[in-house]
Amino acid sequence: MKQETVTLDHGGGGRASRDLVESRFLPRFANPHLDRLDDGAVVEPPPGAIAMTTDSYVVDPIFFPGGDIGRLSICGTVNDLVAQGARPLFLTVGFILEEGLPLRDLEGVLVSMEEASHESGVSIVAGDTKVVPRGKADRIFINTAGVGHVPDGRDVSGHNAQPGDRIIVSGSVGDHGIVILAQREGLAFGTGLVSDVAPLNHMVEEAWSAAAGIHVMRDPTRGGMAASLNEIAAQSSVGIRLDEKSIPVKEAVSAACELLGFDPLYIANEGKMLVIVDPSDSEAALERIRKNRYGKEARIIGEVVADHRGRVFMDTQIGGTRIIDMPLGEQLPRIC
Amino acid sequence: MKQETVTLDHGGGGRASRDLVESRFLPRFANPHLDRLDDGAVVEPPPGAIAMTTDSYVVDPIFFPGGDIGRLSICGTVNDLVAQGARPLFLTVGFILEEGLPLRDLEGVLVSMEEASHESGVSIVAGDTKVVPRGKADRIFINTAGVGHVPDGRDVSGHNAQPGDRIIVSGSVGDHGIVILAQREGLAFGTGLVSDVAPLNHMVEEAWSAAAGIHVMRDPTRGGMAASLNEIAAQSSVGIRLDEKSIPVKEAVSAACELLGFDPLYIANEGKMLVIVDPSDSEAALERIRKNRYGKEARIIGEVVADHRGRVFMDTQIGGTRIIDMPLGEQLPRIC
């Protein structure tokens, strides 16, 4: 039986495009905005500030233990909005499909997007599909852009870390990157390990309800925790001190890193949040985060300090101190 | 001398990514939101409804007479917001770059994006760059998503066409598609012809200032005017009657179409707007549109009728009537 695949016609803006949208996209993402099938959507966020963000997803492989490019494309943008202090509301989705992509694969991705958008409570309000000839893209690339509402009184930015602030990570680091690497290279060490890809908006809303003093959030994806914390140290012109023994790392991740010469701090996460919070609020924030299914292993892993401006350093398990530099370049391409 | 190119490191989220952003992107798109270099931006649109839209751009070739993929990526999304009745305000930009793309080409694209964002008055508030290995994408793909403010009292949708409404097109049809085709195939008929790619927000604001009775707008890109009008006829459950002799088509476009067996009504435009307007406002709207540099050749080309629901038909130059069907599939892949 011939396998049904994406054809150039599906991206032509004509009847085949319309059929694809009506048979595959609308049934999954139905909402009054999208259903109008205009070139965009008119929505009404609550009055006040909105957060905007975008990410393109090019992960390889597109299906991996714990998720796929569809779940990633929703969660990544939801989490970037959360990191701005926002409540995610609306997403747009842009697909770039390679001619010949099995429609079954597209369907699998769409199912995951539907689930993740339901879980996070965001609506997909506008979309676009382009098809490029075979060999001009790698199966499927997805861009999502998002809009969220920033409630009054929240001011979250990489520039806002203050000496004394505590640093919370919502769970173990490096899971996503190691899963992708294991899949791609056919390595066995990843057995049982799944990507952490998850929408963190409900978890972080819980933290907000108990802790108004959240100064910075960031989801440590490409470049891992090392990149995120170095960015924050530079933006806020502060030092960041980590305590190695309190950083949660799964055994499978640390074994893989040891074997391959990686450092878990530099490995991408897709369902973790760094929360930098006023010391008076840190225990309350931690407690709320730990009540959420995605924050059970949350820990305070360090603090912001006034010296060593722009630097991240770590008290190691063996009693020394180590500088955690900004990663130079690409360790693992196409991790997200 | 070795040509500088995009490397996988540029997409790694580390120092090379940061250098690319700081040396190439920030100087061009500087604004207080983007300059914060957070994972997104917090902005304050005027109170009320906002429009959202997204498009990915995969045009081949990336540089063409009259524009390039950069100008296209700004104008296309600006025009989609305009088609919702919105004033475009903020854009996000997601790049997918192929390893090996000459940085000179990227620079050329960024210059065009800067110019188009200045011309249209929109701010690029957040961005993302991914790099995929050589052969996994075709040089550069750009996604833009946009947010605009919808002033009170505007209600524009493909569902709102009413019998009696006049149909205005803001200028000659088919220019963009024929330019791309000529470039790609090395055909000479395109000599002198340039793409119409342009941001139409100022032109349409002029029309609004004189004509509150705008019911539908659409920028006829993929599938051309035929696809857009068929969509509107179906959405509004009305008939659409066109008058062939009033539809502006440049001589070079009609010659190329004749030679190749295309119909200009099915060819993509990137700087044209279809405006469907209450008959009492149609002359005022037309007059304002014609005062704008992008609307000089605007014409009333037809009207909405109560019969022939869901169909588009045309009174031809030779005195007959022809059904203008929805295009079936892809005539010209990668036109935008």
Chai-1 contact restraints between the chains, C-beta under 6 A:
chainA,res_idxA,chainB,res_idxB,connection_type,confidence,min_distance_angstrom,max_distance_angstrom,comment,restraint_id
A,L8,B,E330,contact,1.0,0.0,6.0,A-B,restraint_1
A,L8,B,P333,contact,1.0,0.0,6.0,A-B,restraint_2
A,D9,B,G329,contact,1.0,0.0,6.0,A-B,restraint_3
A,D9,B,E330,contact,1.0,0.0,6.0,A-B,restraint_4
A,G12,B,G329,contact,1.0,0.0,6.0,A-B,restraint_5
A,G12,B,E330,contact,1.0,0.0,6.0,A-B,restraint_6
A,G13,B,R222,contact,1.0,0.0,6.0,A-B,restraint_7
A,G13,B,G223,contact,1.0,0.0,6.0,A-B,restraint_8
A,G13,B,A227,contact,1.0,0.0,6.0,A-B,restraint_9
A,G14,B,G223,contact,1.0,0.0,6.0,A-B,restraint_10
A,G14,B,A227,contact,1.0,0.0,6.0,A-B,restraint_11
A,G14,B,M326,contact,1.0,0.0,6.0,A-B,restraint_12
A,G14,B,P327,contact,1.0,0.0,6.0,A-B,restraint_13
A,G14,B,L328,contact,1.0,0.0,6.0,A-B,restraint_14
A,G14,B,G329,contact,1.0,0.0,6.0,A-B,restraint_15
A,R15,B,M326,contact,1.0,0.0,6.0,A-B,restraint_16
A,R15,B,L328,contact,1.0,0.0,6.0,A-B,restraint_17
A,A16,B,G329,contact,1.0,0.0,6.0,A-B,restraint_18
A,D38,B,S157,contact,1.0,0.0,6.0,A-B,restraint_19
A,D38,B,G158,contact,1.0,0.0,6.0,A-B,restraint_20
A,D39,B,D80,contact,1.0,0.0,6.0,A-B,restraint_21
A,D39,B,A83,contact,1.0,0.0,6.0,A-B,restraint_22
A,G40,B,A51,contact,1.0,0.0,6.0,A-B,restraint_23
A,G40,B,M52,contact,1.0,0.0,6.0,A-B,restraint_24
A,G40,B,T53,contact,1.0,0.0,6.0,A-B,restraint_25
A,G40,B,D80,contact,1.0,0.0,6.0,A-B,restraint_26
A,G40,B,Q84,contact,1.0,0.0,6.0,A-B,restraint_27
A,A41,B,M52,contact,1.0,0.0,6.0,A-B,restraint_28
A,V42,B,A49,contact,1.0,0.0,6.0,A-B,restraint_29
A,V42,B,A51,contact,1.0,0.0,6.0,A-B,restraint_30
A,V42,B,Q84,contact,1.0,0.0,6.0,A-B,restraint_31
A,V42,B,V150,contact,1.0,0.0,6.0,A-B,restraint_32
A,E44,B,A49,contact,1.0,0.0,6.0,A-B,restraint_33
A,P47,B,P47,contact,1.0,0.0,6.0,A-B,restraint_34
A,A49,B,V42,contact,1.0,0.0,6.0,A-B,restraint_35
A,A49,B,E44,contact,1.0,0.0,6.0,A-B,restraint_36
A,A51,B,G40,contact,1.0,0.0,6.0,A-B,restraint_37
A,A51,B,V42,contact,1.0,0.0,6.0,A-B,restraint_38
A,M52,B,G40,contact,1.0,0.0,6.0,A-B,restraint_39
A,M52,B,A41,contact,1.0,0.0,6.0,A-B,restraint_40
A,M52,B,F90,contact,1.0,0.0,6.0,A-B,restraint_41
A,M52,B,T92,contact,1.0,0.0,6.0,A-B,restraint_42
A,M52,B,V125,contact,1.0,0.0,6.0,A-B,restraint_43
A,M52,B,A126,contact,1.0,0.0,6.0,A-B,restraint_44
A,T53,B,D39,contact,1.0,0.0,6.0,A-B,restraint_45
A,T53,B,G40,contact,1.0,0.0,6.0,A-B,restraint_46
A,T53,B,A126,contact,1.0,0.0,6.0,A-B,restraint_47
A,T54,B,T92,contact,1.0,0.0,6.0,A-B,restraint_48
A,T54,B,G94,contact,1.0,0.0,6.0,A-B,restraint_49
A,T54,B,A126,contact,1.0,0.0,6.0,A-B,restraint_50
A,T54,B,D128,contact,1.0,0.0,6.0,A-B,restraint_51
A,T54,B,A145,contact,1.0,0.0,6.0,A-B,restraint_52
A,D55,B,D128,contact,1.0,0.0,6.0,A-B,restraint_53
A,S56,B,G94,contact,1.0,0.0,6.0,A-B,restraint_54
A,S56,B,I96,contact,1.0,0.0,6.0,A-B,restraint_55
A,S56,B,D128,contact,1.0,0.0,6.0,A-B,restraint_56
A,S56,B,K130,contact,1.0,0.0,6.0,A-B,restraint_57
A,V58,B,K130,contact,1.0,0.0,6.0,A-B,restraint_58
A,V58,B,V132,contact,1.0,0.0,6.0,A-B,restraint_59
A,D80,B,D39,contact,1.0,0.0,6.0,A-B,restraint_60
A,D80,B,G40,contact,1.0,0.0,6.0,A-B,restraint_61
A,A83,B,D39,contact,1.0,0.0,6.0,A-B,restraint_62
A,Q84,B,G40,contact,1.0,0.0,6.0,A-B,restraint_63
A,Q84,B,V42,contact,1.0,0.0,6.0,A-B,restraint_64
A,F90,B,M52,contact,1.0,0.0,6.0,A-B,restraint_65
A,T92,B,M52,contact,1.0,0.0,6.0,A-B,restraint_66
A,T92,B,T54,contact,1.0,0.0,6.0,A-B,restraint_67
A,T92,B,A145,contact,1.0,0.0,6.0,A-B,restraint_68
A,G94,B,T54,contact,1.0,0.0,6.0,A-B,restraint_69
A,G94,B,S56,contact,1.0,0.0,6.0,A-B,restraint_70
A,G94,B,N143,contact,1.0,0.0,6.0,A-B,restraint_71
A,I96,B,S56,contact,1.0,0.0,6.0,A-B,restraint_72
A,I96,B,F141,contact,1.0,0.0,6.0,A-B,restraint_73
A,V125,B,M52,contact,1.0,0.0,6.0,A-B,restraint_74
A,A126,B,M52,contact,1.0,0.0,6.0,A-B,restraint_75
A,A126,B,T53,contact,1.0,0.0,6.0,A-B,restraint_76
A,A126,B,T54,contact,1.0,0.0,6.0,A-B,restraint_77
A,D128,B,T54,contact,1.0,0.0,6.0,A-B,restraint_78
A,D128,B,D55,contact,1.0,0.0,6.0,A-B,restraint_79
A,D128,B,S56,contact,1.0,0.0,6.0,A-B,restraint_80
A,K130,B,S56,contact,1.0,0.0,6.0,A-B,restraint_81
A,K130,B,V58,contact,1.0,0.0,6.0,A-B,restraint_82
A,V132,B,V58,contact,1.0,0.0,6.0,A-B,restraint_83
A,K136,B,D138,contact,1.0,0.0,6.0,A-B,restraint_84
A,A137,B,A137,contact,1.0,0.0,6.0,A-B,restraint_85
A,D138,B,K136,contact,1.0,0.0,6.0,A-B,restraint_86
A,F141,B,I96,contact,1.0,0.0,6.0,A-B,restraint_87
A,N143,B,G94,contact,1.0,0.0,6.0,A-B,restraint_88
A,N143,B,N143,contact,1.0,0.0,6.0,A-B,restraint_89
A,A145,B,T54,contact,1.0,0.0,6.0,A-B,restraint_90
A,A145,B,T92,contact,1.0,0.0,6.0,A-B,restraint_91
A,A145,B,A145,contact,1.0,0.0,6.0,A-B,restraint_92
A,V150,B,V42,contact,1.0,0.0,6.0,A-B,restraint_93
A,S157,B,D38,contact,1.0,0.0,6.0,A-B,restraint_94
A,G158,B,D38,contact,1.0,0.0,6.0,A-B,restraint_95
A,R222,B,G13,contact,1.0,0.0,6.0,A-B,restraint_96
A,G223,B,G13,contact,1.0,0.0,6.0,A-B,restraint_97
A,G223,B,G14,contact,1.0,0.0,6.0,A-B,restraint_98
A,A227,B,G13,contact,1.0,0.0,6.0,A-B,restraint_99
A,A227,B,G14,contact,1.0,0.0,6.0,A-B,restraint_100
A,M326,B,G14,contact,1.0,0.0,6.0,A-B,restraint_101
A,M326,B,R15,contact,1.0,0.0,6.0,A-B,restraint_102
A,P327,B,G14,contact,1.0,0.0,6.0,A-B,restraint_103
A,L328,B,G14,contact,1.0,0.0,6.0,A-B,restraint_104
A,L328,B,R15,contact,1.0,0.0,6.0,A-B,restraint_105
A,G329,B,D9,contact,1.0,0.0,6.0,A-B,restraint_106
A,G329,B,G12,contact,1.0,0.0,6.0,A-B,restraint_107
A,G329,B,G14,contact,1.0,0.0,6.0,A-B,restraint_108
A,G329,B,A16,contact,1.0,0.0,6.0,A-B,restraint_109
A,E330,B,L8,contact,1.0,0.0,6.0,A-B,restraint_110
A,E330,B,D9,contact,1.0,0.0,6.0,A-B,restraint_111
A,E330,B,G12,contact,1.0,0.0,6.0,A-B,restraint_112
A,P333,B,L8,contact,1.0,0.0,6.0,A-B,restraint_113
